[in-house]
Amino acid sequence: MSIETNTEKIKSPASNVRKWIIVFLFIAYVIAFFDRSNISVLIADKSFTDILGITANKSSQGLLTTSFLLFYGITCFFAGPIVQKLGVRKTLSYSLIAWAVIMAIMGSVSSFMTIIVFRALLGVGEAVIGPCTSKLIQTWFPVQERGKANGVWFTGVLAGQVLAMPLVAGIVSTAGWRTSFYVLAALGLIPAIAAFVFVYDKVTDHPKISKEEIDYITQGEKEGTTASVQNKVSFEFLKSGNFWLLILIYSCSTAAAWGIMAWMPSYLQASLGFSWGQMGSLAMLPYVGGAFVALCIAPLMDKFNKRAPFLTFSFLGFVVFFYLTTVLKNTSAAFSSMTLGFSILSLTTPAIFTIMQNIVKRNQIATATGFLNGFAYICSSAVPFLMGVLYNKTGTLNSGLLLLVGLTVVGLVSTISLVKQRL
């Protein structure tokens, strides 16, 4: 059945304190994806792979991403209950500081195994951001604004990748790969400070919010949740068939996205023949396209009060365009097709998170998001490594791209049930 809301009864207030929450989340995700995606640029840098001794070993290069994803996914199962119990402000603030410290340490080591360990620790530290995001969105935004809000923070994900490619490539070419870690560590302190300024666990705790905005945000809520109920960890969401379906769909989407992120710079250089300088610029375009799609189309989910049809459209577009990427012989045509496919896939995350925030209760949302991310990232963790194995065996990344197409076909079929329910 469709998700109904009575939120039209109260007019949007003039004050917009809640919008600072989404600005903070945007910045936090930009920094998070600086830290996550810098490795995909560095494995295309021979000086980095030579020091680690993995220049000829593509599967080991894939493990640098896989280690992050695996430990991120495992930690998500614990991160959700921690966020639910301790609150967003405290959990996220200290975690953001930890990200910066870990990045600085990685810039000072030369061992492949040490880098693997700290990539895993970065995954552990970043695992809280998903549960914190869902809890903040559900707390600070009424139902009719959640699609747009999810689209904005997810644009931060894409912006992080857009900016990381030329930023890291530029730093590496002028100051070396170690400096890239130190610069990202320094930038990581920005959201850590911002968390103390902008993030509040309850709407009523904010010192500058108006009564009108409080009423607008909390309109139509039926749960008279006390602080003790809000902080109580509950796993009731695990009984929902739709929640498990969202896990399957998100796993397919996340696997495809991380497969692309891990290998795009190498694909542009080794498979399509672009230079290092061209790679730094071209690698931004799929993420720019994704940001455009998320910002322009995600609000339509709120307007039509439907999310599942957008999921189906997104997966279908990815399947078609990425299959074309593997068969097109013209370099420009193949890159254009890849860009379109990834751009359309970007709509899946705002749709999935909006559906989940609308069907899961407030005292369960952080834990539910942890489980969603946990399953999705554990399933995704094998994909960069498997793409590296296929690359070693076939000498081309096309076989890895076809693996991503197959995974997204599963996601496409899985959306049909949600469409029938008009979610």
Kinemage of the C-alpha trace (Angstrom):
@kinemage 1
@onewidth
@group {chain A} dominant
@subgroup {mainchain}
@vectorlist {calphas} color= white
{ca met a 1} P 0.000 0.000 0.000
{ca ser a 2} L 1.105 3.564 -0.509
{ca ile a 3} L 2.618 5.605 2.297
{ca glu a 4} L 0.039 8.193 3.275
{ca thr a 5} L 0.691 11.387 5.198
{ca asn a 6} L -1.323 14.201 6.696
{ca thr a 7} L 1.607 16.603 6.562
{ca glu a 8} L -0.155 19.087 4.279
{ca lys a 9} L -2.184 20.364 7.267
{ca ile a 10} L 0.648 22.515 8.668
{ca lys a 11} L 2.310 25.065 6.442
{ca ser a 12} L 6.096 25.098 6.120
{ca pro a 13} L 7.500 27.629 8.624
{ca ala a 14} L 9.693 30.578 7.736
{ca ser a 15} L 12.537 29.260 9.931
{ca asn a 16} L 14.739 26.542 8.441
{ca val a 17} L 16.911 25.281 11.267
{ca arg a 18} L 16.370 21.722 10.012
{ca lys a 19} L 18.157 22.571 6.762
{ca trp a 20} L 21.436 23.002 8.623
{ca ile a 21} L 21.187 19.328 9.545
{ca ile a 22} L 21.202 18.348 5.889
{ca val a 23} L 24.049 20.780 5.150
{ca phe a 24} L 26.077 19.069 7.873
{ca leu a 25} L 25.274 15.611 6.482
{ca phe a 26} L 26.268 16.763 3.003
{ca ile a 27} L 29.690 17.890 4.284
{ca ala a 28} L 30.175 14.725 6.368
{ca tyr a 29} L 29.516 12.510 3.361
{ca val a 30} L 31.842 14.535 1.147
{ca ile a 31} L 34.669 13.927 3.624
{ca ala a 32} L 33.700 10.284 4.143
{ca phe a 33} L 33.930 9.586 0.438
{ca phe a 34} L 37.198 11.493 0.129
{ca asp a 35} L 38.562 8.959 2.616
{ca arg a 36} L 36.899 5.952 0.994
{ca ser a 37} L 37.611 6.633 -2.661
{ca asn a 38} L 41.194 7.942 -2.515
{ca ile a 39} L 42.438 4.351 -2.783
{ca ser a 40} L 40.813 3.937 -6.201
{ca val a 41} L 43.007 6.802 -7.451
{ca leu a 42} L 46.119 5.599 -5.643
{ca ile a 43} L 46.046 2.084 -7.142
{ca ala a 44} L 46.414 3.765 -10.528
{ca asp a 45} L 49.638 5.410 -9.216
{ca lys a 46} L 52.669 3.164 -9.740
{ca ser a 47} L 54.721 4.786 -6.975
{ca phe a 48} L 52.044 3.807 -4.445
{ca thr a 49} L 51.640 0.226 -5.676
{ca asp a 50} L 55.417 -0.239 -5.990
{ca ile a 51} L 55.981 0.702 -2.341
{ca leu a 52} L 53.269 -1.736 -1.257
{ca gly a 53} L 54.538 -4.416 -3.666
{ca ile a 54} L 51.198 -4.923 -5.449
{ca thr a 55} L 51.790 -3.329 -8.860
{ca ala a 56} L 51.282 -6.592 -10.756
{ca asn a 57} L 48.653 -8.035 -8.417
{ca lys a 58} L 45.196 -6.690 -9.296
{ca ser a 59} L 43.411 -8.855 -6.724
{ca ser a 60} L 45.561 -7.358 -3.932
{ca gln a 61} L 44.695 -3.899 -5.225
{ca gly a 62} L 41.029 -4.869 -5.003
{ca leu a 63} L 41.567 -5.999 -1.402
{ca leu a 64} L 42.316 -2.408 -0.380
{ca thr a 65} L 38.676 -1.599 -1.068
{ca thr a 66} L 37.346 -4.983 0.030
{ca ser a 67} L 38.930 -4.667 3.513
{ca phe a 68} L 37.146 -1.360 4.079
{ca leu a 69} L 33.791 -2.671 2.860
{ca leu a 70} L 33.921 -5.901 4.835
{ca phe a 71} L 34.697 -4.313 8.200
{ca tyr a 72} L 32.340 -1.422 7.508
{ca gly a 73} L 29.580 -3.959 6.902
{ca ile a 74} L 30.356 -6.082 9.951
{ca thr a 75} L 30.502 -3.034 12.242
{ca cys a 76} L 27.184 -1.701 10.946
{ca phe a 77} L 25.337 -4.422 12.864
{ca phe a 78} L 26.740 -2.999 16.100
{ca ala a 79} L 26.797 0.668 15.049
{ca gly a 80} L 23.009 0.934 14.762
{ca pro a 81} L 22.272 -0.112 18.359
{ca ile a 82} L 25.124 2.105 19.606
{ca val a 83} L 23.680 5.149 17.831
{ca gln a 84} L 20.190 4.278 19.089
{ca lys a 85} L 21.502 4.029 22.648
{ca leu a 86} L 24.016 6.906 22.826
{ca gly a 87} L 22.491 9.310 20.324
{ca val a 88} L 23.780 10.818 17.111
{ca arg a 89} L 25.611 13.871 18.461
{ca lys a 90} L 27.993 12.002 20.747
{ca thr a 91} L 28.562 8.962 18.492
{ca leu a 92} L 29.195 10.860 15.273
{ca ser a 93} L 31.372 13.618 16.745
{ca tyr a 94} L 33.994 11.254 18.151
{ca ser a 95} L 33.847 8.960 15.132
{ca leu a 96} L 34.631 11.865 12.805
{ca ile a 97} L 37.771 12.641 14.804
{ca ala a 98} L 38.796 8.977 14.545
{ca trp a 99} L 38.496 9.081 10.725
{ca ala a 100} L 41.002 11.943 10.559
{ca val a 101} L 43.494 10.188 12.834
{ca ile a 102} L 43.318 6.954 10.810
{ca met a 103} L 43.916 8.791 7.521
{ca ala a 104} L 46.996 10.516 8.970
{ca ile a 105} L 48.424 7.172 10.118
{ca met a 106} L 47.920 5.595 6.668
{ca gly a 107} L 49.987 8.362 5.143
{ca ser a 108} L 52.971 7.408 7.310
{ca val a 109} L 53.213 3.643 6.645
{ca ser a 110} L 54.683 1.593 3.780
{ca ser a 111} L 53.444 -1.936 4.442
{ca phe a 112} L 50.593 -3.456 2.413
{ca met a 113} L 49.280 -5.373 5.431
{ca thr a 114} L 49.386 -2.255 7.617
{ca ile a 115} L 47.406 -0.298 5.038
{ca ile a 116} L 44.898 -3.173 4.885
{ca val a 117} L 44.494 -3.068 8.682
{ca phe a 118} L 43.907 0.674 8.771
{ca arg a 119} L 41.542 0.535 5.802
{ca ala a 120} L 39.581 -1.990 7.879
{ca leu a 121} L 39.696 0.356 10.896
{ca leu a 122} L 38.447 3.205 8.715
{ca gly a 123} L 35.513 0.963 7.814
{ca val a 124} L 34.850 0.382 11.520
{ca gly a 125} L 34.950 4.125 12.225
{ca glu a 126} L 32.730 5.144 9.318
{ca ala a 127} L 30.053 2.525 10.006
{ca val a 128} L 28.104 4.894 12.243
{ca ile a 129} L 27.335 7.455 9.549
{ca gly a 130} L 24.461 5.515 7.953
{ca pro a 131} L 22.496 4.927 11.190
{ca cys a 132} L 23.191 8.524 12.271
{ca thr a 133} L 21.901 9.829 8.937
{ca ser a 134} L 18.645 7.884 9.015
{ca lys a 135} L 17.974 8.888 12.617
{ca leu a 136} L 18.621 12.556 11.849
{ca ile a 137} L 16.444 12.539 8.718
{ca gln a 138} L 13.561 10.811 10.478
{ca thr a 139} L 13.868 13.133 13.498
{ca trp a 140} L 14.323 16.438 11.681
{ca phe a 141} L 12.240 16.091 8.493
{ca pro a 142} L 8.511 15.389 8.024
{ca val a 143} L 7.505 12.627 5.598
{ca gln a 144} L 6.915 14.949 2.644
{ca glu a 145} L 10.502 16.266 2.791
{ca arg a 146} L 12.429 13.039 3.316
{ca gly a 147} L 12.919 12.139 -0.347
{ca lys a 148} L 14.475 15.537 -0.985
{ca ala a 149} L 16.569 15.382 2.205
{ca asn a 150} L 17.902 11.929 1.311
{ca gly a 151} L 18.686 13.195 -2.166
{ca val a 152} L 20.768 16.048 -0.731
{ca trp a 153} L 22.966 13.982 1.594
{ca phe a 154} L 23.431 11.382 -1.127
{ca thr a 155} L 24.607 14.188 -3.396
{ca gly a 156} L 27.346 14.639 -0.795
{ca val a 157} L 28.372 11.032 -1.468
{ca leu a 158} L 28.679 11.804 -5.163
{ca ala a 159} L 30.295 15.203 -4.606
{ca gly a 160} L 32.927 13.515 -2.459
{ca gln a 161} L 33.784 11.236 -5.339
{ca val a 162} L 33.634 14.050 -7.909
{ca leu a 163} L 36.070 16.167 -5.920
{ca ala a 164} L 38.257 13.294 -4.660
{ca met a 165} L 39.381 12.193 -8.114
{ca pro a 166} L 41.001 15.482 -9.249
{ca leu a 167} L 41.999 16.457 -5.691
{ca val a 168} L 43.876 13.245 -4.924
{ca ala a 169} L 45.270 12.985 -8.462
{ca gly a 170} L 46.496 16.586 -8.244
{ca ile a 171} L 48.118 16.101 -4.822
{ca val a 172} L 49.760 12.839 -5.895
{ca ser a 173} L 51.186 14.379 -9.081
{ca thr a 174} L 52.640 17.396 -7.228
{ca ala a 175} L 53.414 16.248 -3.674
{ca gly a 176} L 53.183 12.442 -3.619
{ca trp a 177} L 50.669 9.927 -2.343
{ca arg a 178} L 51.558 10.336 1.343
{ca thr a 179} L 50.599 14.004 1.276
{ca ser a 180} L 47.177 13.069 -0.092
{ca phe a 181} L 46.463 11.168 3.137
{ca tyr a 182} L 47.603 14.097 5.298
{ca val a 183} L 45.458 16.599 3.391
{ca leu a 184} L 42.382 14.385 3.709
{ca ala a 185} L 43.076 13.936 7.432
{ca ala a 186} L 43.104 17.716 7.913
{ca leu a 187} L 39.889 18.140 5.928
{ca gly a 188} L 38.286 15.474 8.116
{ca leu a 189} L 38.341 17.825 11.101
{ca ile a 190} L 35.766 20.109 9.400
{ca pro a 191} L 32.703 17.856 9.916
{ca ala a 192} L 33.989 16.888 13.376
{ca ile a 193} L 33.731 20.531 14.470
{ca ala a 194} L 30.445 21.021 12.580
{ca ala a 195} L 28.856 18.080 14.429
{ca phe a 196} L 29.217 19.883 17.765
{ca val a 197} L 27.680 23.040 16.291
{ca phe a 198} L 24.730 21.774 14.247
{ca val a 199} L 23.745 18.287 15.426
{ca tyr a 200} L 21.088 17.774 18.114
{ca asp a 201} L 19.416 14.479 18.927
{ca lys a 202} L 16.004 16.042 19.585
{ca val a 203} L 14.302 18.840 17.702
{ca thr a 204} L 13.316 20.564 20.933
{ca asp a 205} L 16.967 20.674 22.115
{ca his a 206} L 18.044 23.104 19.398
{ca pro a 207} L 18.504 26.585 20.912
{ca lys a 208} L 17.444 28.483 17.771
{ca ile a 209} L 14.434 26.506 16.532
{ca ser a 210} L 10.973 28.092 16.545
{ca lys a 211} L 7.796 26.511 17.897
{ca glu a 212} L 6.300 26.707 14.395
{ca glu a 213} L 9.138 24.646 12.954
{ca ile a 214} L 8.879 22.105 15.773
{ca asp a 215} L 5.160 21.697 15.032
{ca tyr a 216} L 5.867 21.372 11.303
{ca ile a 217} L 8.537 18.706 11.784
{ca thr a 218} L 6.566 16.656 14.313
{ca gln a 219} L 3.126 16.962 12.679
{ca gly a 220} L 1.064 13.810 12.455
{ca glu a 221} L 3.261 11.765 14.784
{ca lys a 222} L 1.279 9.208 16.708
{ca glu a 223} L 4.034 7.893 18.947
{ca gly a 224} L 4.356 9.619 22.299
{ca thr a 225} L 7.930 8.506 22.634
{ca thr a 226} L 9.731 9.271 25.865
{ca ala a 227} L 13.511 9.501 25.997
{ca ser a 228} L 13.755 5.992 27.450
{ca val a 229} L 11.633 4.547 24.642
{ca gln a 230} L 13.621 6.480 22.016
{ca asn a 231} L 16.900 5.052 23.320
{ca lys a 232} L 15.672 1.479 23.701
{ca val a 233} L 17.102 -0.880 21.093
{ca ser a 234} L 14.419 -2.827 19.230
{ca phe a 235} L 14.686 -5.412 16.437
{ca glu a 236} L 11.006 -5.566 15.521
{ca phe a 237} L 11.815 -4.367 11.985
{ca leu a 238} L 13.392 -7.774 11.267
{ca lys a 239} L 9.861 -9.226 11.057
{ca ser a 240} L 9.096 -7.090 7.996
{ca gly a 241} L 9.344 -8.795 4.621
{ca asn a 242} L 9.718 -5.415 2.938
{ca phe a 243} L 12.756 -4.635 5.070
{ca trp a 244} L 14.504 -7.816 3.903
{ca leu a 245} L 13.576 -6.984 0.330
{ca leu a 246} L 15.178 -3.555 0.772
{ca ile a 247} L 18.330 -5.294 2.017
{ca leu a 248} L 18.516 -7.390 -1.160
{ca ile a 249} L 17.888 -4.381 -3.399
{ca tyr a 250} L 20.385 -2.170 -1.574
{ca ser a 251} L 23.008 -4.932 -1.638
{ca cys a 252} L 22.754 -5.119 -5.438
{ca ser a 253} L 22.932 -1.348 -5.798
{ca thr a 254} L 25.840 -0.949 -3.368
{ca ala a 255} L 27.817 -3.782 -4.973
{ca ala a 256} L 27.511 -2.126 -8.372
{ca ala a 257} L 28.446 1.309 -7.039
{ca trp a 258} L 31.535 0.062 -5.197
{ca gly a 259} L 32.648 -2.076 -8.115
{ca ile a 260} L 32.636 1.055 -10.249
{ca met a 261} L 34.266 3.239 -7.605
{ca ala a 262} L 37.104 0.784 -6.980
{ca trp a 263} L 38.058 0.277 -10.616
{ca met a 264} L 36.928 3.342 -12.591
{ca pro a 265} L 40.322 5.132 -12.675
{ca ser a 266} L 42.054 1.915 -13.764
{ca tyr a 267} L 39.311 1.265 -16.344
{ca leu a 268} L 39.685 4.737 -17.820
{ca gln a 269} L 43.457 4.336 -18.084
{ca ala a 270} L 44.011 0.665 -18.901
{ca ser a 271} L 40.844 -0.195 -20.861
{ca leu a 272} L 39.869 3.078 -22.518
{ca gly a 273} L 43.383 4.472 -22.909
{ca phe a 274} L 42.974 7.870 -21.254
{ca ser a 275} L 46.024 9.608 -19.783
{ca trp a 276} L 46.500 10.278 -16.059
{ca gly a 277} L 45.442 13.895 -16.533
{ca gln a 278} L 42.375 12.934 -18.577
{ca met a 279} L 41.429 10.287 -16.023
{ca gly a 280} L 41.341 12.832 -13.199
{ca ser a 281} L 38.821 14.947 -15.101
{ca leu a 282} L 36.720 12.254 -16.763
{ca ala a 283} L 36.323 10.192 -13.585
{ca met a 284} L 34.267 13.070 -12.149
{ca leu a 285} L 31.567 12.982 -14.817
{ca pro a 286} L 29.614 9.860 -13.707
{ca tyr a 287} L 29.368 11.325 -10.196
{ca val a 288} L 28.337 14.736 -11.517
{ca gly a 289} L 25.614 13.005 -13.504
{ca gly a 290} L 24.558 11.060 -10.421
{ca ala a 291} L 24.349 14.236 -8.343
{ca phe a 292} L 22.191 15.862 -11.014
{ca val a 293} L 19.836 12.868 -11.068
{ca ala a 294} L 19.602 12.700 -7.252
{ca leu a 295} L 18.906 16.410 -6.839
{ca cys a 296} L 16.440 16.757 -9.720
{ca ile a 297} L 14.533 13.474 -9.608
{ca ala a 298} L 14.537 12.500 -5.895
{ca pro a 299} L 12.105 15.346 -4.999
{ca leu a 300} L 9.594 13.796 -7.433
{ca met a 301} L 9.324 10.834 -5.055
{ca asp a 302} L 7.858 13.213 -2.486
{ca lys a 303} L 5.617 14.886 -5.035
{ca phe a 304} L 4.047 11.633 -6.267
{ca asn a 305} L 4.282 9.881 -2.862
{ca lys a 306} L 5.900 6.843 -4.556
{ca arg a 307} L 9.450 5.543 -4.401
{ca ala a 308} L 9.521 1.990 -5.780
{ca pro a 309} L 8.887 2.917 -9.456
{ca phe a 310} L 11.982 5.127 -9.303
{ca leu a 311} L 13.958 2.111 -8.085
{ca thr a 312} L 12.809 0.026 -11.055
{ca phe a 313} L 13.670 2.805 -13.498
{ca ser a 314} L 17.111 3.245 -11.938
{ca phe a 315} L 18.104 -0.427 -12.098
{ca leu a 316} L 16.778 -0.816 -15.635
{ca gly a 317} L 18.787 2.161 -16.846
{ca phe a 318} L 21.961 0.816 -15.267
{ca val a 319} L 21.537 -2.650 -16.779
{ca val a 320} L 20.995 -1.292 -20.291
{ca phe a 321} L 23.793 1.277 -20.306
{ca phe a 322} L 26.423 -0.843 -18.572
{ca tyr a 323} L 25.821 -3.750 -20.909
{ca leu a 324} L 26.329 -1.334 -23.801
{ca thr a 325} L 29.567 -0.174 -22.155
{ca thr a 326} L 31.020 -3.681 -22.483
{ca val a 327} L 30.142 -4.102 -26.172
{ca leu a 328} L 30.767 -0.631 -27.615
{ca lys a 329} L 34.105 -0.362 -29.418
{ca asn a 330} L 34.277 3.411 -29.586
{ca thr a 331} L 36.047 4.799 -26.500
{ca ser a 332} L 33.924 7.926 -26.190
{ca ala a 333} L 30.683 5.976 -26.671
{ca ala a 334} L 31.686 3.404 -24.029
{ca phe a 335} L 32.557 6.136 -21.518
{ca ser a 336} L 29.306 8.006 -22.236
{ca ser a 337} L 27.281 4.839 -21.730
{ca met a 338} L 29.052 4.110 -18.438
{ca thr a 339} L 28.404 7.673 -17.269
{ca leu a 340} L 24.684 7.450 -18.051
{ca gly a 341} L 24.351 4.062 -16.356
{ca phe a 342} L 26.016 5.167 -13.143
{ca ser a 343} L 24.097 8.461 -13.099
{ca ile a 344} L 20.763 6.648 -13.240
{ca leu a 345} L 21.837 4.095 -10.598
{ca ser a 346} L 22.386 6.991 -8.171
{ca leu a 347} L 18.640 7.319 -7.676
{ca thr a 348} L 18.426 3.967 -5.849
{ca thr a 349} L 19.914 5.134 -2.533
{ca pro a 350} L 17.535 8.078 -1.860
{ca ala a 351} L 14.592 5.847 -2.803
{ca ile a 352} L 15.664 2.957 -0.562
{ca phe a 353} L 16.424 5.148 2.460
{ca thr a 354} L 13.154 7.066 2.089
{ca ile a 355} L 11.120 3.857 1.985
{ca met a 356} L 12.939 2.533 5.050
{ca gln a 357} L 12.529 5.768 7.041
{ca asn a 358} L 8.815 5.704 6.280
{ca ile a 359} L 8.158 2.066 7.236
{ca val a 360} L 10.458 1.677 10.271
{ca lys a 361} L 9.536 3.137 13.664
{ca arg a 362} L 11.529 5.969 15.208
{ca asn a 363} L 12.975 3.920 18.060
{ca gln a 364} L 14.251 1.329 15.544
{ca ile a 365} L 15.554 3.425 12.627
{ca ala a 366} L 19.248 3.619 13.624
{ca thr a 367} L 19.417 -0.114 14.268
{ca ala a 368} L 17.522 -0.884 11.064
{ca thr a 369} L 19.892 1.289 9.028
{ca gly a 370} L 22.851 -0.494 10.596
{ca phe a 371} L 21.435 -3.839 9.500
{ca leu a 372} L 20.660 -2.512 6.015
{ca asn a 373} L 24.189 -1.168 5.580
{ca gly a 374} L 25.723 -4.205 7.250
{ca phe a 375} L 24.241 -6.761 4.879
{ca ala a 376} L 24.750 -4.529 1.830
{ca tyr a 377} L 28.390 -3.755 2.509
{ca ile a 378} L 29.356 -7.291 3.488
{ca cys a 379} L 27.807 -8.548 0.248
{ca ser a 380} L 29.515 -5.736 -1.677
{ca ser a 381} L 32.911 -6.298 -0.089
{ca ala a 382} L 33.719 -9.262 -2.337
{ca val a 383} L 32.962 -7.399 -5.566
{ca pro a 384} L 36.144 -5.257 -5.956
{ca phe a 385} L 38.251 -8.339 -5.182
{ca leu a 386} L 36.290 -10.528 -7.625
{ca met a 387} L 36.628 -7.859 -10.308
{ca gly a 388} L 40.381 -7.922 -9.687
{ca val a 389} L 40.446 -11.713 -10.011
{ca leu a 390} L 38.512 -11.518 -13.289
{ca tyr a 391} L 40.872 -8.766 -14.444
{ca asn a 392} L 43.884 -11.011 -13.738
{ca lys a 393} L 42.348 -13.936 -15.638
{ca thr a 394} L 40.939 -12.097 -18.667
{ca gly a 395} L 43.217 -9.067 -18.943
{ca thr a 396} L 40.188 -6.769 -19.218
{ca leu a 397} L 37.699 -5.132 -16.871
{ca asn a 398} L 34.741 -5.866 -19.158
{ca ser a 399} L 34.193 -9.206 -17.410
{ca gly a 400} L 33.940 -7.341 -14.099
{ca leu a 401} L 31.441 -4.892 -15.564
{ca leu a 402} L 29.283 -7.800 -16.714
{ca leu a 403} L 29.367 -9.104 -13.136
{ca leu a 404} L 27.869 -5.766 -12.041
{ca val a 405} L 25.197 -6.032 -14.735
{ca gly a 406} L 24.185 -9.461 -13.438
{ca leu a 407} L 23.911 -8.208 -9.860
{ca thr a 408} L 21.720 -5.282 -10.862
{ca val a 409} L 19.403 -7.568 -12.828
{ca val a 410} L 18.680 -9.250 -9.480
{ca gly a 411} L 17.973 -5.823 -7.977
{ca leu a 412} L 15.700 -4.917 -10.872
{ca val a 413} L 13.545 -8.014 -10.452
{ca ser a 414} L 13.376 -7.475 -6.685
{ca thr a 415} L 11.783 -4.028 -7.069
{ca ile a 416} L 8.637 -5.439 -8.675
{ca ser a 417} L 7.062 -6.444 -5.330
{ca leu a 418} L 7.544 -2.938 -3.915
{ca val a 419} L 5.999 -1.368 -7.016
{ca lys a 420} L 2.924 -3.596 -6.647
{ca gln a 421} L 2.565 -2.378 -3.042
{ca arg a 422} L 2.746 1.233 -4.245
{ca leu a 423} L 5.521 2.107 -1.769
